[in-house]
Amino acid sequence: MQSNVYHAAMKYGLLMGVLFSVNFLFSISTTPFVALLSYLLIAFILVLTYRFAVAYRDKDNGGTCTFGQAFFFIFLLYLFAAIISSVVKYVYFKFIDVNYLSELLNKSSAIMQQIQEQFKLEVPDDYYDSMEKMMNPAMYTLQFIWVNAILGGLVGLIMAPFVKKSKSIFDKNDETPN
């Protein structure tokens, strides 16, 4: 049954990756209505996560699922979705809106300088250099993979107890008495 979890997570992760990608495209929009759609899509993703986990339990795992199996499936689901959506993010940052990350870096630096002046904080000299290195398309996209994987772990911890299902005492045992 272990190979079923990878197959199911990849199958459902493909659709989740598309939804993660659409959510990314909605979230970078400057239109308020589209940004609101991003929040609605997040809620839809959570509902779909539960539905996919139940489908994995019922169709791919024989109708039963432990907490660990449900958690692992949800984690893999988000990991595969993150990998798929990272390709979309990379293409967007590298070829479509090449100035997005530099503008984000400038905004972040300006906010950081305001905070630094307001609270009289000392920022290490290499802080801005390291921020600049992280704002290239490959590094920024890799960060999103790990963020989504950690998010999948958190969602898995919360959702797995609702997905788990033990074998009923009324189910026929596989063992036959001699």
C-alpha positions in Angstrom: 0.0 0.0 0.0 3.0 2.3 0.4 3.3 2.9 -3.4 -0.4 3.8 -3.5 0.3 6.9 -1.4 2.9 8.2 -3.9 0.7 7.5 -6.8 -2.4 9.1 -5.2 -0.4 12.1 -4.0 1.0 12.7 -7.4 -2.4 12.3 -9.1 -4.2 14.6 -6.7 -1.1 16.8 -6.4 -1.3 17.7 -10.1 -4.7 19.4 -9.7 -3.5 21.0 -6.4 -0.4 22.3 -8.2 -2.6 23.9 -10.8 -4.7 25.5 -8.0 -1.6 26.6 -6.2 -0.4 28.2 -9.4 -3.7 30.0 -10.0 -3.7 31.2 -6.4 -0.2 32.6 -6.9 -1.4 34.4 -10.1 -4.4 35.8 -8.2 -2.3 36.9 -5.2 0.1 39.0 -7.3 -2.7 40.9 -8.9 -3.2 44.5 -7.9 -7.0 44.2 -8.5 -8.8 44.0 -5.1 -11.5 41.6 -6.5 -8.9 39.2 -7.8 -7.0 39.3 -4.5 -10.3 38.4 -2.8 -10.6 35.5 -5.1 -7.2 34.4 -3.9 -8.6 34.1 -0.4 -11.6 32.1 -1.6 -9.3 29.8 -3.5 -7.3 29.1 -0.3 -10.5 28.0 1.4 -11.3 25.9 -1.7 -7.9 24.3 -1.5 -8.4 23.4 2.1 -11.7 21.7 1.4 -10.2 19.9 -1.6 -7.4 18.7 0.6 -9.9 17.0 2.9 -11.8 15.6 -0.1 -8.6 14.2 -1.7 -7.4 12.7 1.6 -10.8 11.0 2.1 -10.6 9.8 -1.5 -7.2 8.4 -0.9 -8.4 6.7 2.3 -11.5 5.2 0.6 -10.2 4.4 -2.9 -6.5 3.9 -2.6 -6.0 2.6 0.9 -8.8 0.1 1.3 -11.2 2.3 3.4 -9.0 2.6 6.4 -6.3 5.1 7.2 -4.1 5.8 10.2 -3.1 9.2 11.4 0.3 8.7 10.0 -0.9 7.6 6.6 -3.3 10.6 6.4 -0.6 13.0 7.5 2.0 11.6 5.0 -0.5 11.7 2.2 -1.4 15.4 2.9 2.3 16.3 3.2 3.1 14.6 -0.1 0.1 16.2 -1.7 1.3 19.7 -0.8 4.9 18.8 -1.7 4.0 17.7 -5.2 1.7 20.7 -5.6 4.5 23.0 -4.5 6.8 21.5 -7.1 4.3 22.0 -9.9 3.5 25.5 -8.8 7.1 26.4 -8.5 7.6 25.8 -12.2 4.9 28.4 -12.9 6.5 30.8 -10.4 9.9 30.4 -11.9 8.6 31.0 -15.4 6.7 34.1 -14.2 9.7 35.6 -12.4 12.2 34.7 -15.1 10.3 35.5 -18.3 7.0 37.2 -17.8 7.5 39.9 -15.1 11.3 40.0 -14.7 11.1 43.2 -12.5 8.7 41.7 -9.9 11.4 40.4 -7.6 13.6 43.6 -7.8 10.5 45.7 -7.1 9.7 43.5 -4.2 13.3 43.8 -2.9 13.1 47.6 -3.2 9.8 47.7 -1.2 11.1 45.3 1.4 14.3 47.3 1.8 12.4 50.6 2.2 10.2 49.0 4.8 13.2 47.6 6.6 14.9 51.0 6.6 11.8 52.6 8.0 11.7 50.0 10.8 15.4 50.5 11.4 15.0 54.2 11.7 11.9 54.1 13.8 13.1 51.6 16.4 16.8 52.5 16.0 17.8 48.9 15.2 21.2 47.8 13.9 21.1 45.7 10.8 24.2 43.7 9.8 26.1 45.1 6.8 25.5 42.0 4.7 21.8 41.8 5.3 20.8 43.6 2.2 23.3 41.7 0.1 21.9 38.4 1.3 18.3 39.6 0.6 19.4 40.5 -2.9 20.8 37.0 -3.4 17.6 35.4 -2.3 15.5 37.5 -4.7 16.6 35.7 -7.9 14.0 33.5 -9.5 15.5 30.2 -8.6 16.2 30.9 -4.9 12.8 32.6 -4.4 11.0 29.7 -6.1 12.9 27.1 -3.9 11.8 29.0 -0.8 8.2 28.6 -1.9 8.6 24.9 -2.2 9.7 24.6 1.4 7.1 27.0 2.6 4.3 25.0 0.9 5.8 21.7 2.2 5.8 23.1 5.8 2.3 24.3 5.3 1.3 20.9 4.1 2.8 19.4 7.3 0.7 21.9 9.4 -2.5 21.2 7.4 -1.7 17.5 7.7 -1.4 17.7 11.5 -4.8 19.4 11.7 -6.6 17.4 9.1 -5.3 13.9 9.6 -7.4 13.2 12.7 -10.5 13.9 10.7 -9.4 11.6 7.8 -8.2 8.6 9.8 -10.5 5.7 10.0 -9.9 2.4 11.7 -11.2 -1.0 10.5 -14.7 -1.6 11.9 -15.2 -4.6 14.1 -18.0 -5.7 11.8 -15.7 -5.9 8.8 -14.7 -9.3 7.7 -11.3 -10.3 9.0 -8.7 -11.4 6.5 -7.6 -14.2 8.8 -9.6 -17.4 8.7 -9.6 -19.7 11.8 -8.2 -23.2 11.3 
